Amino acid sequence: MVHDRTAVEVASLRYRPDIDGLRAVAVLAVLGYHAFPGEVSGGYIGVDIFFVISGYLITGIIYRQMLEKRFSITDFYARRIRRIFPALIVVVSVTFAIGWFILPPRDMKSLGENIAGGALFAQNFVLLGQVGYFDLIAHKKPLLHLWSLGIEEQYYIVWPITLLLLRRWRSSLLPLVSVLTVVSFVLCVFLCRRSPELAFYLPFTRAWELFVGSALALWEGVNAPKEPLSISRKLFFEIVTLGSVLAIGVALWKFDPKTPYPGYFTLIPVLAATSLIGTRGTLVHRYVLSTRAPVFVGLISYPLYLWHFPLMAYARIHYGDVVSPGLMSAILVSSGVLAWLTYCLVERPIRFGRRWVGLKVSGLLAAMASLGGVGVVADMTNGLPIRIPASIRPFMLTGEETSAYWRRGKCLLLPEQNEENFAKECAGDSRRPLLFVWGDSYAASLYPGLNHYASEKGYSVAEFTASACPPLIGFTFSERPFCKGINDYVLKRVSELKPDTLIFYSTWSYPYTPNEFRQDLTRTISLLRPLDLKKIVMLGPIATWKGDGLAANVLDYYFESGTHSVLPERTLYRSNDDWTRALDTFMRAQARDVGIEYISTRDVMCDDDGCLARIGPNGSELTAYDGGHLTVPGSVFLARHILGNLLDFKDTAIR
């Protein structure tokens, strides 16, 4: 985020320590949410508070300088560069340096895109292009948090020019900002219902939060109090301030990731922050926000915001999302120390002082351009594979070489697709027997293996799969709103095609309780029973891997082994086998209870010595490229071991 100490930048605008205190509230909320989302479930509202502060301060600075006829667009941008670039360059450089040693190419490619986006202050647009099931999990993107900086910078680029062009119509600025605020808010609410990602990342849908702060600055510029506040007005301010603090508290602990956001609910932190800025001199301002500790945190809030997320992301990558509270607390403390050092040693020396301004700005622009170039190279080379030791470079899979065989968008529906997008080819050809695969992307990863043997064995394969949609009638998932309709449609296709073998396959790790799973499975089988299918088979959970996936584990093992060894072909290194074994036992019992066959894929892939990570000639091929999706060789391997069972139709009637 961007934070302006206006006592230095604008002599006519008195520095307000309470605004630094409000910055502290905002940044601590964000840090709390990223570190302990279960405890600070609505901490993401800190970004909205930052937006209001930025809109207020920047507009106030520009407006007052315009009144004094000393506003310079060149000087404004030079100050922005000196304010924003130094800490950002340091943090992004360190993030890239760490990634050079620990990230596999797929992750480094994503980081390269984000570095380039951060350098251009277009990270919000880059992230929009990365939204999707096959992209990295959000909290494992070390520079994900730069999206908010991108929105602020886009505001800083456009808004000063707009104010400069409209300076002759100064009296019309507040009505204009009010109209822009309403238009942006309406667009935000509209898109939040239809495309939450667009509403979240587009500058047009978040601009209203900055404009609210801008409107307050313009209103104060016209309506500055000319005499001391009356007692009744002071009392009113006290009440408004306490209400604002309560509203922020409610949002912090009552909002959660399921809250429709941004939208109507965003009004709560935005209006609360605006009220806290608009009022001043209250007990909260004097004895809470303006005290030494909050002001100190506010002063280092920008580098603190920059440092915390890469450290957390790398910890989650290394420890496989299981980061202990103690380690996460240590990361927060480390972020604070790094932020203070960055503020003292980097920010202040470059930001302040009138000497060498041109040289500082030129150097910062050159450094940022170089970083952007590094990001572009990392992206264009698919993750700088040259940095990976030659002996393990073939194992550095991205997933594209695998998922290209899944018929994405045709027979594996993506999150934004519904059942109407299934292609005709998904039904297979006219050969019998017909194997029908029903499930999610894990089921799609089985298709290449089954299809590999189709011509040789004389059968056909139908594939009806959808991202994050297990094959259960009645299953609902808020992040995949089309699942129910897709599964209803697939059931209809099963009744039409009458496959010889119906295969249920999934990751089976979705947010349902055991009872909910039993109910959905029982309902599904009861609807299939009248179809008199020859064989229904449930495949159990496949071997899965902690960390950032199997390809990343190969890289980590190489450096952690002490001997620069390749990950063993069968291993428990970062294996989820304990979890898989328990789920396998549960799934087997459920299949038995509803009277269908069960095949344990764990029994194929794992034993007491570990799970298969590498197969093929001299162990040259990985079984999975990420946490569990089968590679094509892995799919062929599994298909070879279960195909006999799938094609055995003796005594297979459903009980």
Wavefront OBJ file of the C-alpha trace (Angstrom):
o trace
v 0.000 0.000 0.000
v 1.048 3.642 -0.410
v 1.243 5.919 2.615
v 2.013 9.657 2.544
v 3.517 11.686 5.358
v 2.035 14.944 4.250
v 3.959 17.108 6.743
v 6.961 16.602 4.487
v 5.155 16.798 1.147
v 2.655 19.618 1.703
v 3.437 22.324 4.215
v -0.145 23.548 4.317
v -1.567 20.173 5.360
v -0.693 19.316 8.955
v 0.610 15.848 9.620
v -1.962 13.704 11.423
v -0.490 10.908 13.508
v -3.950 9.369 13.874
v -3.907 8.516 10.152
v -0.683 6.594 10.674
v -2.517 4.856 13.527
v -5.344 3.993 11.153
v -2.774 2.585 8.732
v -1.589 0.361 11.558
v -5.133 -0.975 12.009
v -5.327 -1.667 8.281
v -1.988 -3.433 7.899
v -2.382 -5.491 11.082
v -5.813 -6.603 9.885
v -4.329 -7.819 6.599
v -1.414 -9.552 8.330
v -3.768 -11.214 10.798
v -5.970 -12.506 7.991
v -3.063 -13.872 5.967
v -1.427 -15.495 8.991
v -4.468 -16.723 10.926
v -7.536 -16.574 8.653
v -9.605 -18.607 11.080
v -9.094 -16.074 13.873
v -9.208 -12.842 11.818
v -11.617 -14.010 9.129
v -12.426 -10.521 7.829
v -8.936 -9.035 7.976
v -8.951 -8.459 4.232
v -10.938 -5.266 4.897
v -7.598 -3.656 5.763
v -7.054 -3.140 2.041
v -10.295 -1.157 1.821
v -9.156 1.072 4.678
v -5.881 1.688 2.840
v -7.790 2.654 -0.297
v -9.791 5.287 1.588
v -6.649 6.706 3.228
v -4.831 6.896 -0.106
v -7.722 8.602 -1.869
v -8.024 11.138 0.953
v -4.345 12.031 1.218
v -3.497 12.151 -2.471
v -6.525 14.259 -3.383
v -5.891 16.561 -0.420
v -2.276 17.063 -1.473
v -3.137 17.776 -5.103
v -6.104 20.005 -4.292
v -4.184 22.209 -1.861
v -1.193 22.500 -4.169
v -3.531 23.478 -7.001
v -5.079 26.161 -4.790
v -1.586 27.485 -4.093
v -0.772 27.269 -7.842
v 2.278 25.116 -7.227
v 1.120 21.716 -8.381
v 3.509 20.009 -10.810
v 2.557 16.715 -12.396
v 6.247 15.917 -12.957
v 7.089 16.608 -9.335
v 4.096 14.539 -8.206
v 5.173 11.463 -10.149
v 8.800 11.913 -9.064
v 7.682 11.873 -5.422
v 5.525 8.806 -6.041
v 8.495 6.991 -7.559
v 10.742 7.888 -4.621
v 8.006 6.790 -2.223
v 6.962 3.500 -3.812
v 9.882 2.083 -5.761
v 12.690 1.647 -3.180
v 10.996 -0.833 -0.827
v 9.211 -2.553 -3.700
v 12.452 -3.133 -5.604
v 14.130 -4.611 -2.512
v 11.252 -6.959 -1.650
v 10.683 -8.167 -5.216
v 14.426 -8.738 -5.717
v 14.674 -10.834 -2.547
v 11.513 -12.750 -3.494
v 13.001 -13.592 -6.886
v 16.348 -14.583 -5.349
v 14.656 -17.045 -2.985
v 12.535 -18.410 -5.815
v 15.645 -18.968 -7.949
v 16.773 -21.690 -5.539
v 13.521 -23.324 -4.444
v 10.820 -22.877 -7.082
v 10.232 -25.415 -9.870
v 9.755 -23.949 -13.353
v 5.934 -23.877 -13.171
v 6.049 -21.737 -10.037
v 8.907 -19.580 -11.323
v 6.994 -18.893 -14.518
v 4.036 -17.704 -12.445
v 6.362 -15.611 -10.270
v 7.894 -14.100 -13.408
v 4.456 -13.029 -14.615
v 3.794 -11.456 -11.240
v 7.158 -9.667 -11.153
v 6.469 -8.184 -14.582
v 2.965 -7.241 -13.472
v 4.292 -5.682 -10.278
v 6.905 -3.670 -12.163
v 4.215 -2.295 -14.462
v 1.744 -1.846 -11.572
v -0.648 -4.089 -13.444
v -0.590 -7.039 -11.042
v -4.373 -6.956 -10.689
v -4.743 -7.546 -14.436
v -2.074 -10.282 -14.398
v -3.937 -12.104 -11.635
v -7.164 -11.904 -13.604
v -5.388 -13.759 -16.392
v -4.156 -16.384 -13.920
v -7.541 -17.172 -12.382
v -8.384 -20.804 -13.003
v -8.320 -24.330 -11.665
v -4.950 -25.181 -13.166
v -3.148 -22.168 -11.798
v -1.232 -22.066 -8.534
v -3.195 -21.750 -5.306
v -3.515 -18.082 -4.411
v -1.700 -18.162 -1.082
v 1.309 -19.781 -2.763
v 1.888 -16.808 -5.075
v 4.610 -14.813 -3.285
v 3.622 -11.513 -4.933
v -0.140 -11.952 -4.954
v -0.585 -8.998 -2.586
v 0.749 -6.508 -5.140
v -2.708 -6.427 -6.762
v -3.781 -3.662 -4.372
v -0.659 -1.634 -5.096
v -1.505 -1.929 -8.791
v -4.977 -0.476 -8.254
v -3.580 2.415 -6.215
v -0.933 3.180 -8.815
v -3.497 3.145 -11.601
v -5.458 5.678 -9.550
v -2.304 7.787 -9.042
v -1.631 7.822 -12.768
v -5.116 8.842 -13.879
v -6.458 10.971 -11.033
v -3.866 13.806 -10.912
v -4.217 14.331 -14.660
v -8.007 14.390 -14.293
v -7.836 16.995 -11.506
v -5.375 19.049 -13.518
v -7.656 19.074 -16.553
v -10.649 20.087 -14.424
v -8.909 22.694 -12.278
v -10.879 25.537 -13.888
v -14.118 23.933 -12.692
v -12.969 23.562 -9.110
v -16.457 24.016 -7.695
v -17.677 21.035 -9.743
v -15.050 18.585 -8.509
v -17.001 17.301 -5.516
v -20.186 16.582 -7.546
v -18.035 14.898 -10.203
v -16.303 12.667 -7.660
v -19.660 11.837 -6.107
v -21.033 10.717 -9.471
v -17.903 8.653 -10.203
v -18.185 7.044 -6.781
v -21.775 5.983 -7.356
v -21.070 4.674 -10.866
v -18.060 2.650 -9.689
v -19.986 1.250 -6.718
v -22.951 0.199 -8.867
v -20.582 -1.513 -11.301
v -18.858 -3.231 -8.374
v -22.135 -4.610 -6.984
v -23.268 -5.701 -10.448
v -20.071 -7.615 -11.217
v -19.750 -9.050 -7.719
v -22.875 -11.115 -8.385
v -21.844 -12.256 -11.850
v -18.044 -12.359 -11.890
v -16.469 -11.919 -8.434
v -12.934 -12.058 -9.840
v -13.571 -9.074 -12.099
v -15.204 -7.139 -9.273
v -12.247 -7.863 -7.025
v -9.376 -7.002 -9.359
v -10.638 -4.355 -11.798
v -9.690 -0.763 -10.948
v -13.098 0.474 -12.128
v -14.900 -1.611 -9.515
v -12.554 -0.702 -6.642
v -12.120 2.976 -7.560
v -15.167 4.025 -5.536
v -13.280 3.208 -2.331
v -10.524 5.650 -3.292
v -13.101 8.171 -4.504
v -14.839 8.154 -1.122
v -11.571 9.335 0.423
v -11.149 11.830 -2.417
v -14.625 13.204 -1.839
v -13.884 13.699 1.856
v -10.691 15.615 1.029
v -12.531 17.864 -1.425
v -15.384 18.444 1.016
v -12.919 19.444 3.745
v -11.150 21.746 1.299
v -14.375 23.670 0.793
v -15.872 23.312 4.279
v -12.852 23.658 6.567
v -14.060 24.695 10.059
v -13.365 28.379 10.740
v -14.073 28.241 14.462
v -13.673 25.687 17.275
v -16.120 22.802 17.334
v -19.127 23.148 19.581
v -19.640 20.763 22.485
v -22.542 19.071 20.719
v -20.442 18.572 17.580
v -17.580 17.148 19.630
v -19.998 14.737 21.283
v -21.338 13.774 17.868
v -17.785 13.064 16.686
v -17.165 10.871 19.748
v -20.276 8.822 18.988
v -19.429 8.511 15.281
v -15.872 7.444 16.107
v -16.991 4.749 18.536
v -19.521 3.491 15.989
v -16.803 3.352 13.333
v -14.485 1.371 15.602
v -17.333 -1.043 16.354
v -18.114 -1.409 12.621
v -14.491 -2.242 11.815
v -14.431 -4.763 14.659
v -17.600 -6.440 13.401
v -16.178 -6.640 9.875
v -12.864 -8.046 11.128
v -14.426 -10.941 13.004
v -17.786 -11.490 11.292
v -16.784 -11.243 7.643
v -15.126 -14.273 6.070
v -14.090 -15.480 2.589
v -17.697 -16.468 1.873
v -18.954 -12.901 2.364
v -19.888 -11.441 -1.060
v -16.989 -9.077 -1.601
v -16.471 -6.426 -2.779
v -20.032 -5.114 -2.784
v -22.574 -3.880 -0.301
v -20.636 -5.284 2.649
v -17.583 -3.249 1.638
v -19.502 -0.120 2.609
v -18.966 -0.989 6.277
v -15.141 -0.671 6.439
v -15.067 2.074 3.809
v -17.563 4.328 5.601
v -16.026 3.507 8.982
v -12.549 4.494 7.765
v -13.959 7.653 6.180
v -15.643 8.589 9.440
v -12.439 8.046 11.424
v -10.550 10.313 9.013
v -13.319 12.899 8.881
v -13.535 13.182 12.659
v -10.502 14.162 14.697
v -9.544 15.050 18.221
v -11.757 12.412 19.839
v -10.659 10.120 22.645
v -10.017 7.324 20.127
v -7.883 9.605 17.983
v -5.865 11.026 20.891
v -5.433 8.002 23.138
v -5.469 5.110 20.663
v -4.644 6.004 17.073
v -2.127 8.763 17.864
v -0.118 6.852 20.446
v 3.451 5.777 19.830
v 2.958 2.077 18.964
v 0.206 2.476 16.315
v 1.990 5.451 14.763
v 5.235 3.459 14.525
v 3.449 0.535 12.847
v 1.753 3.007 10.525
v 5.071 4.530 9.511
v 6.483 1.125 8.481
v 3.148 -0.191 7.169
v 4.150 -0.019 3.500
v 7.300 -2.216 3.754
v 5.500 -4.360 6.338
v 2.726 -5.013 3.825
v 5.307 -5.817 1.145
v 7.425 -8.197 3.239
v 4.867 -10.346 5.015
v 3.220 -12.162 2.111
v 6.303 -13.532 0.288
v 7.591 -14.949 3.577
v 4.242 -16.601 4.300
v 3.916 -17.921 0.743
v 7.357 -19.539 0.796
v 6.615 -21.098 4.180
v 3.396 -22.600 2.810
v 5.199 -23.852 -0.286
v 7.872 -25.528 1.822
v 5.646 -26.948 4.546
v 2.687 -27.900 2.377
v 0.118 -25.464 3.817
v 0.718 -26.841 7.328
v 2.541 -23.879 8.858
v 2.510 -24.021 12.644
v 1.157 -21.036 14.621
v 4.601 -20.615 16.173
v 6.324 -20.383 12.799
v 3.651 -18.049 11.461
v 4.124 -15.794 14.485
v 7.867 -15.810 13.841
v 7.202 -14.775 10.245
v 5.122 -11.838 11.473
v 7.939 -10.719 13.792
v 10.500 -11.143 10.994
v 8.303 -9.096 8.670
v 8.240 -6.311 11.236
v 12.028 -6.317 11.637
v 12.585 -6.329 7.878
v 10.022 -3.541 7.454
v 11.785 -1.368 10.047
v 15.182 -1.970 8.447
v 13.767 -1.210 4.999
v 12.159 1.986 6.290
v 15.370 3.201 7.949
v 17.984 2.055 5.451
v 16.149 2.223 2.123
v 13.000 4.317 2.234
v 14.076 7.383 4.175
v 17.468 7.960 2.509
v 15.986 7.758 -0.982
v 12.632 9.383 -0.322
v 13.675 12.518 1.534
v 16.144 15.273 0.714
v 16.444 17.609 -2.247
v 19.838 16.470 -3.459
v 20.274 14.091 -6.382
v 16.523 13.890 -6.999
v 16.917 13.368 -10.742
v 19.559 10.711 -10.245
v 17.438 8.895 -7.651
v 14.390 8.867 -9.901
v 16.360 7.715 -12.944
v 18.056 4.968 -10.976
v 14.776 3.734 -9.527
v 13.138 3.687 -12.958
v 16.082 1.732 -14.394
v 16.032 -0.752 -11.513
v 12.294 -1.309 -11.827
v 12.572 -1.760 -15.596
v 15.333 -4.327 -15.047
v 13.175 -6.231 -12.584
v 10.331 -6.225 -15.060
v 12.704 -7.605 -17.687
v 13.750 -10.398 -15.346
v 10.088 -11.262 -14.845
v 9.448 -11.348 -18.580
v 12.447 -13.647 -19.124
v 11.257 -15.992 -16.352
v 7.845 -16.125 -17.997
v 9.036 -16.504 -21.590
v 11.501 -19.286 -20.703
v 8.816 -21.180 -18.765
v 10.463 -20.667 -15.414
v 14.192 -20.386 -16.195
v 14.820 -24.157 -16.340
v 18.536 -23.537 -16.860
v 18.901 -22.948 -13.103
v 17.687 -26.511 -12.383
v 20.392 -29.239 -12.130
v 20.464 -31.309 -15.312
v 19.823 -34.613 -13.496
v 16.377 -33.528 -12.291
v 15.412 -31.057 -14.998
v 13.260 -33.631 -16.874
v 11.091 -33.983 -13.764
v 10.227 -30.277 -13.611
v 6.743 -30.601 -15.075
v 4.375 -27.652 -15.440
v 1.134 -29.598 -15.859
v 0.496 -28.349 -19.366
v 2.228 -31.377 -20.861
v -0.246 -33.521 -18.914
v -3.552 -31.656 -18.911
v -3.310 -31.175 -22.678
v -4.576 -34.788 -22.919
v -7.617 -34.181 -20.720
v -9.749 -32.463 -23.401
v -10.141 -29.363 -21.237
v -13.145 -27.264 -22.046
v -14.718 -30.175 -23.922
v -14.870 -33.243 -21.688
v -13.288 -31.693 -18.607
v -15.399 -28.624 -17.968
v -13.671 -25.607 -16.495
v -15.129 -23.630 -13.563
v -16.949 -21.134 -15.756
v -18.596 -23.817 -17.944
v -21.896 -25.617 -17.505
v -23.226 -28.895 -18.874
v -24.026 -27.371 -22.273
v -20.289 -27.241 -22.993
v -19.777 -31.011 -23.130
v -18.665 -31.966 -26.652
v -20.081 -34.871 -28.683
v -16.740 -36.670 -28.593
v -17.063 -37.107 -24.813
v -19.497 -40.002 -25.398
v -16.789 -42.177 -26.995
v -17.292 -44.149 -30.197
v -19.539 -47.065 -31.074
v -17.256 -49.828 -29.763
v -18.295 -51.994 -26.872
v -17.690 -52.436 -24.046
v -18.001 -48.764 -23.064
v -16.135 -47.461 -20.024
v -17.740 -44.284 -18.712
v -15.556 -41.984 -16.531
v -17.522 -39.646 -14.253
v -15.834 -37.267 -11.829
v -13.583 -34.228 -11.448
v -10.150 -33.348 -12.865
v -8.649 -36.390 -11.118
v -11.041 -38.491 -13.204
v -9.951 -36.548 -16.281
v -6.347 -37.492 -15.497
v -7.364 -41.176 -15.727
v -8.719 -40.755 -19.275
v -5.318 -40.795 -21.105
v -4.429 -44.114 -19.489
v -7.763 -45.784 -20.317
v -7.671 -44.381 -23.834
v -4.120 -45.705 -24.299
v -5.367 -49.304 -24.228
v -8.740 -48.720 -25.953
v -7.694 -49.793 -29.465
v -5.669 -52.750 -28.257
v -8.440 -54.099 -26.034
v -11.328 -53.095 -28.288
v -13.321 -50.885 -25.953
v -14.396 -47.237 -25.965
v -14.067 -44.542 -23.294
v -16.610 -41.868 -22.437
v -15.360 -38.937 -20.366
v -17.749 -36.597 -18.549
v -15.734 -34.708 -15.962
v -15.829 -31.237 -14.442
v -13.356 -29.291 -12.370
v -13.935 -29.736 -8.609
v -17.214 -31.611 -9.120
v -17.242 -35.087 -7.545
v -19.678 -37.591 -9.137
v -22.416 -37.210 -6.540
v -26.002 -36.222 -7.286
v -27.013 -33.357 -5.017
v -23.461 -32.185 -4.307
v -23.156 -28.396 -4.104
v -20.017 -26.295 -3.847
v -20.127 -22.497 -3.700
v -16.916 -22.170 -5.713
v -18.333 -24.366 -8.491
v -21.963 -23.301 -8.918
v -22.507 -25.496 -11.999
v -21.712 -28.809 -10.269
v -25.310 -29.784 -9.536
v -26.501 -29.146 -13.083
v -23.473 -30.922 -14.535
v -23.983 -34.045 -12.413
v -27.692 -34.150 -13.238
v -26.782 -33.982 -16.919
v -24.136 -36.715 -16.599
v -26.692 -38.990 -14.924
v -28.946 -38.436 -17.924
v -26.101 -39.327 -20.300
v -25.426 -42.515 -18.320
v -29.065 -43.534 -18.769
v -28.817 -42.867 -22.526
v -25.446 -44.512 -23.206
v -25.889 -47.484 -20.845
v -22.123 -47.992 -20.340
v -20.818 -51.428 -19.524
v -18.671 -50.022 -16.719
v -19.384 -46.773 -14.905
v -16.315 -45.427 -13.107
v -16.601 -43.002 -10.194
v -13.322 -41.216 -9.587
v -12.391 -38.037 -7.747
v -9.936 -36.551 -5.316
v -12.721 -37.242 -2.789
v -11.453 -34.397 -0.573
v -14.255 -31.857 -0.651
v -15.956 -29.795 2.079
v -18.607 -32.362 2.955
v -19.063 -34.304 6.171
v -19.021 -38.126 6.188
v -22.819 -38.143 6.579
v -23.258 -35.741 3.668
v -21.066 -37.955 1.519
v -23.067 -41.068 2.483
v -26.338 -39.345 1.671
v -25.143 -38.100 -1.717
v -23.612 -41.470 -2.632
v -26.740 -43.373 -1.574
v -28.904 -40.981 -3.580
v -26.677 -41.368 -6.642
v -26.649 -45.167 -6.567
v -30.399 -45.355 -5.992
v -30.894 -43.347 -9.186
v -28.480 -45.592 -11.103
v -29.864 -48.900 -9.865
v -32.914 -48.951 -12.226
v -30.560 -48.588 -15.214
v -29.347 -52.181 -14.689
v -25.712 -51.378 -15.535
v -23.289 -54.294 -15.747
v -20.718 -52.750 -13.469
v -20.282 -49.693 -11.250
v -16.825 -49.118 -9.818
v -15.610 -46.543 -7.355
v -11.896 -45.725 -7.500
v -10.439 -44.729 -4.150
v -8.119 -41.790 -3.464
v -4.828 -41.717 -5.318
v -1.452 -41.179 -3.638
v -1.043 -37.468 -2.936
v 1.900 -35.292 -1.985
v 2.475 -32.419 0.396
v 4.370 -29.265 -0.403
v 3.928 -27.710 -3.815
v 3.463 -31.062 -5.546
v 5.582 -33.969 -6.671
v 7.655 -32.042 -9.213
v 8.566 -29.457 -6.566
v 9.377 -32.229 -4.087
v 11.952 -33.647 -6.496
v 13.723 -30.289 -6.464
v 13.534 -29.916 -2.687
v 14.750 -33.467 -2.085
v 17.726 -32.884 -4.372
v 18.990 -30.051 -2.176
v 17.846 -31.435 1.185
v 19.225 -34.946 0.748
v 22.789 -33.765 1.287
v 23.972 -35.949 -1.587
v 22.159 -34.243 -4.461
v 20.109 -37.378 -5.019
v 17.009 -37.856 -7.111
v 13.827 -38.544 -5.164
v 13.510 -42.350 -4.660
v 11.100 -44.169 -6.929
v 9.049 -45.259 -3.931
v 9.083 -42.842 -1.009
v 7.290 -41.355 1.972
v 9.027 -37.997 1.498
v 6.233 -35.433 1.831
v 3.676 -38.157 1.245
v 0.071 -37.854 2.455
v -0.150 -41.617 2.844
v -1.517 -41.565 6.396
v -4.403 -39.397 5.242
v -4.861 -41.442 2.050
v -4.959 -44.723 3.977
v -7.690 -43.420 6.308
v -9.768 -42.062 3.439
v -9.267 -45.286 1.491
v -10.681 -47.305 4.408
v -13.686 -44.988 4.678
v -14.410 -45.051 0.933
v -14.152 -48.842 0.774
v -16.796 -49.140 3.503
v -19.134 -46.721 1.730
v -18.867 -48.622 -1.556
v -19.627 -51.877 0.234
v -22.655 -50.353 1.972
v -24.265 -49.209 -1.306
v -23.363 -52.429 -3.130
v -20.860 -51.286 -5.747
v -17.323 -52.432 -6.457
v -14.327 -50.662 -5.042
v -10.784 -50.441 -6.376
v -8.135 -49.093 -4.074
v -5.752 -46.989 -6.146
v -3.670 -46.639 -3.002
v -3.043 -50.397 -3.067
v -1.713 -49.974 -6.602
v 0.510 -47.003 -5.805
v 1.588 -47.483 -2.172
v 2.835 -50.058 0.296
v 4.552 -49.943 3.683
v 7.748 -48.628 2.073
v 6.030 -45.618 0.536
v 4.200 -44.504 -2.602
v 5.370 -44.565 -6.182
v 6.802 -41.200 -7.188
v 8.756 -42.338 -10.252
v 8.053 -45.087 -12.772
v 9.140 -46.068 -16.273
v 12.612 -46.878 -17.597
v 15.115 -46.135 -14.821
v 12.416 -44.233 -12.972
v 12.443 -41.515 -15.605
v 8.764 -40.534 -15.311
v 6.766 -38.989 -12.455
v 3.438 -40.477 -11.448
v 1.949 -37.018 -10.748
v 2.968 -33.493 -11.649
v 1.391 -31.717 -8.685
v -0.234 -32.871 -5.454
v -2.078 -35.795 -7.049
v -3.133 -35.352 -10.690
v -1.703 -38.262 -12.667
v 0.775 -37.620 -15.429
v 0.128 -39.450 -18.697
v 2.680 -42.194 -17.766
v 1.091 -42.352 -14.302
v -2.348 -42.661 -15.849
v -1.197 -45.462 -18.162
v 0.424 -47.220 -15.194
v -2.766 -47.101 -13.119
v -4.969 -48.099 -16.061
v -2.799 -51.139 -16.740
v -3.245 -52.339 -13.153
v -7.006 -51.849 -12.891
v -8.155 -52.560 -16.435
v -8.707 -56.275 -15.868
v -11.133 -55.507 -13.065
v -12.930 -52.832 -15.111
v -13.522 -55.274 -17.979
v -14.506 -58.263 -15.832
v -18.293 -58.548 -16.005
v -18.757 -61.813 -14.142
v -21.191 -61.663 -11.249
v -21.178 -57.864 -11.101
v -24.870 -57.089 -10.582
v -25.581 -54.243 -8.165
v -27.077 -55.510 -4.942
l 1 2 3 4 5 6 7 8 9 10 11 12 13 14 15 16 17 18 19 20 21 22 23 24 25 26 27 28 29 30 31 32 33 34 35 36 37 38 39 40 41 42 43 44 45 46 47 48 49 50 51 52 53 54 55 56 57 58 59 60 61 62 63 64 65 66 67 68 69 70 71 72 73 74 75 76 77 78 79 80 81 82 83 84 85 86 87 88 89 90 91 92 93 94 95 96 97 98 99 100 101 102 103 104 105 106 107 108 109 110 111 112 113 114 115 116 117 118 119 120 121 122 123 124 125 126 127 128 129 130 131 132 133 134 135 136 137 138 139 140 141 142 143 144 145 146 147 148 149 150 151 152 153 154 155 156 157 158 159 160 161 162 163 164 165 166 167 168 169 170 171 172 173 174 175 176 177 178 179 180 181 182 183 184 185 186 187 188 189 190 191 192 193 194 195 196 197 198 199 200 201 202 203 204 205 206 207 208 209 210 211 212 213 214 215 216 217 218 219 220 221 222 223 224 225 226 227 228 229 230 231 232 233 234 235 236 237 238 239 240 241 242 243 244 245 246 247 248 249 250 251 252 253 254 255 256 257 258 259 260 261 262 263 264 265 266 267 268 269 270 271 272 273 274 275 276 277 278 279 280 281 282 283 284 285 286 287 288 289 290 291 292 293 294 295 296 297 298 299 300 301 302 303 304 305 306 307 308 309 310 311 312 313 314 315 316 317 318 319 320 321 322 323 324 325 326 327 328 329 330 331 332 333 334 335 336 337 338 339 340 341 342 343 344 345 346 347 348 349 350 351 352 353 354 355 356 357 358 359 360 361 362 363 364 365 366 367 368 369 370 371 372 373 374 375 376 377 378 379 380 381 382 383 384 385 386 387 388 389 390 391 392 393 394 395 396 397 398 399 400 401 402 403 404 405 406 407 408 409 410 411 412 413 414 415 416 417 418 419 420 421 422 423 424 425 426 427 428 429 430 431 432 433 434 435 436 437 438 439 440 441 442 443 444 445 446 447 448 449 450 451 452 453 454 455 456 457 458 459 460 461 462 463 464 465 466 467 468 469 470 471 472 473 474 475 476 477 478 479 480 481 482 483 484 485 486 487 488 489 490 491 492 493 494 495 496 497 498 499 500 501 502 503 504 505 506 507 508 509 510 511 512 513 514 515 516 517 518 519 520 521 522 523 524 525 526 527 528 529 530 531 532 533 534 535 536 537 538 539 540 541 542 543 544 545 546 547 548 549 550 551 552 553 554 555 556 557 558 559 560 561 562 563 564 565 566 567 568 569 570 571 572 573 574 575 576 577 578 579 580 581 582 583 584 585 586 587 588 589 590 591 592 593 594 595 596 597 598 599 600 601 602 603 604 605 606 607 608 609 610 611 612 613 614 615 616 617 618 619 620 621 622 623 624 625 626 627 628 629 630 631 632 633 634 635 636 637 638 639 640 641 642 643 644 645 646 647 648 649 650 651 652 653 654 655
